[in-house]
């Protein structure tokens, strides 16, 4: 009985931490909010599948492949950080161009873009090495994986609804390009925050 209660408490603690982490503004949430603002809730819900797939694949790669590599060669971590920063800057530039009207009328938030952004999302590192039980087998990880999936879809959906709600509320006073520009600025700022530790002087 005590073992069951301990397992339940572990899951509840994980869910609380996962929700807090997923709710924090980041690159994926920025894209989901932008999608909600530009296309509405119903049109954007399919993006949650890309977010979930991105997180699960990133965690799998981090735990099985990059975890041992990071332990053996810290330089791999610096390279990974630079790759993430470069992609975030590329994404920020794409959203900024779309906000200026030079990218055409195509929807900038696609399944592919959400998937790749989530794949490089630093939050996956926290899930892989901090929140999920270390050295756990597949059977023990299953309930945590289910909890992560439900939390991801719920919080991601909340960001889509938030973007759509803000767009409806401010649509007449704020041009649509403003949302893209804000999203681009947020991603560029996040890239600088991620890169800063690597540039810090000893």
C-alpha positions in Angstrom: 0.0 0.0 0.0 2.8 2.4 0.9 4.5 1.6 -2.3 1.4 2.5 -4.3 1.0 5.8 -2.4 4.6 6.7 -2.9 4.2 6.0 -6.7 1.1 8.2 -6.8 2.9 11.0 -5.0 5.8 10.7 -7.4 3.4 11.1 -10.3 1.6 14.1 -8.7 4.9 15.8 -8.0 6.0 15.2 -11.6 2.7 16.6 -13.0 3.0 19.7 -10.8 6.6 20.3 -11.9 5.7 19.5 -15.6 2.8 21.9 -15.7 4.9 24.7 -14.1 7.7 24.1 -16.7 5.4 23.8 -19.7 3.4 26.9 -18.7 6.6 29.0 -18.7 7.0 31.1 -21.9 9.3 29.6 -24.4 9.8 29.0 -28.1 7.1 26.3 -28.5 4.6 28.3 -26.5 5.4 31.4 -28.5 4.6 29.6 -31.7 1.4 28.1 -30.3 0.2 31.5 -29.1 1.1 33.0 -32.5 -0.9 30.2 -34.3 -3.9 30.8 -32.1 -3.8 34.5 -32.8 -3.4 34.2 -36.5 -5.5 31.1 -37.3 -7.8 30.6 -34.3 -8.2 27.7 -31.9 -9.8 25.0 -34.1 -7.3 25.5 -37.0 -4.3 25.3 -34.6 -5.2 22.3 -32.4 -3.3 19.9 -34.7 -0.1 21.6 -33.8 -0.3 20.0 -30.3 0.6 16.6 -31.9 3.8 18.1 -33.3 4.6 19.5 -29.9 4.1 16.2 -28.1 6.1 14.3 -30.7 8.9 16.8 -30.5 9.1 16.5 -26.7 9.0 12.7 -26.6 11.6 12.3 -29.4 13.9 14.9 -27.7 13.7 13.2 -24.3 14.3 9.8 -25.9 17.4 11.1 -27.7 18.7 13.0 -24.7 18.4 10.0 -22.3 19.7 7.3 -24.7 22.2 9.1 -26.9 23.2 12.5 -25.7 23.2 11.7 -22.0 26.3 9.5 -22.1 27.9 11.8 -24.7 27.5 14.8 -22.5 29.0 13.0 -19.5 32.0 11.9 -21.6 32.5 15.1 -23.6 31.2 18.4 -22.1 32.0 20.1 -25.4 28.9 18.4 -26.9 26.7 20.4 -24.6 28.2 23.7 -25.9 27.7 22.6 -29.5 24.1 21.7 -28.7 23.5 25.1 -27.1 24.8 26.8 -30.2 22.6 24.8 -32.5 19.5 25.7 -30.4 20.5 29.4 -30.4 21.0 29.4 -34.2 17.6 27.8 -34.8 15.8 30.2 -32.5 17.4 33.1 -34.3 16.4 31.7 -37.6 12.8 31.2 -36.4 12.7 34.8 -35.0 13.9 36.1 -38.3 11.2 34.2 -40.2 8.4 35.5 -37.9 9.8 39.0 -38.2 9.7 38.9 -42.0 6.2 37.5 -41.9 5.2 40.4 -39.6 6.6 42.9 -42.1 4.5 41.3 -44.9 7.4 40.2 -46.9 6.9 36.5 -46.4 3.5 36.3 -48.2 0.2 35.2 -46.8 1.3 31.7 -45.9 0.7 30.5 -42.4 4.2 30.6 -40.7 3.3 28.2 -37.9 3.4 24.7 -39.4 3.5 21.2 -38.0 7.1 20.9 -39.1 8.1 24.2 -37.4 6.5 23.3 -34.1 8.0 19.9 -34.2 11.6 21.1 -34.8 11.3 24.0 -32.4 10.1 21.6 -29.6 12.8 19.1 -30.5 15.4 21.8 -29.7 13.4 23.2 -26.8 15.7 23.5 -23.7 12.7 22.3 -21.5 13.3 18.8 -22.9 16.6 18.7 -21.2 15.0 19.4 -17.8 12.4 16.7 -18.4 15.1 14.2 -19.5 17.6 14.7 -16.8 15.8 16.3 -13.9 12.0 15.5 -13.7 11.8 12.0 -15.1 13.2 9.2 -12.8 16.8 8.4 -13.6 17.7 5.0 -14.9 14.1 3.9 -14.9 12.9 1.1 -17.2 10.0 1.4 -19.7 7.4 0.1 -17.4 8.2 2.6 -14.7 8.4 5.5 -17.2 5.0 4.7 -18.8 2.8 6.5 -16.3 5.2 9.5 -16.3 5.1 9.5 -20.1 1.3 9.5 -20.1 1.2 12.3 -17.5 3.7 14.3 -19.6 1.5 13.8 -22.7 -1.7 15.0 -21.0 0.1 17.9 -19.5 1.7 18.9 -22.8 -1.6 18.9 -24.7 -3.4 20.7 -21.9 -0.9 23.5 -21.5 -0.2 23.8 -25.2 -3.9 24.1 -25.8 -4.0 26.9 -23.2 -1.4 28.9 -25.1 -3.4 28.5 -28.3 -6.5 29.7 -26.6 -4.6 32.6 -25.0 -3.2 33.7 -28.4 -6.7 33.6 -30.0 -8.3 35.4 -27.0 -5.7 38.2 -27.1 -6.2 38.6 -30.8 -9.9 38.9 -30.5 -9.6 41.3 -27.6 -6.9 43.5 -29.2 -7.6 42.9 -32.9 -9.1 46.3 -33.6 -6.5 48.2 -31.7 -3.3 46.2 -32.5 -2.4 45.2 -36.1 -1.7 41.5 -36.8 1.9 42.2 -37.6 2.5 43.3 -34.0 2.0 39.8 -32.7 4.6 38.4 -35.1 7.1 41.1 -34.2 6.6 40.4 -30.4 7.0 36.6 -31.0 10.2 37.2 -33.0 11.6 39.5 -30.3 10.7 36.9 -27.6 12.5 34.2 -29.4 15.6 36.4 -30.1 15.7 37.3 -26.4 15.4 33.6 -25.4 18.3 32.8 -27.7 20.5 35.4 -26.0 19.5 34.0 -22.6 20.5 30.5 -23.7 23.8 31.6 -25.2 24.8 33.9 -22.3 26.3 31.2 -20.0 28.5 30.0 -22.8 29.9 33.5 -23.3 30.3 34.3 -19.6 33.8 35.1 -18.6 35.4 32.8 -16.0 
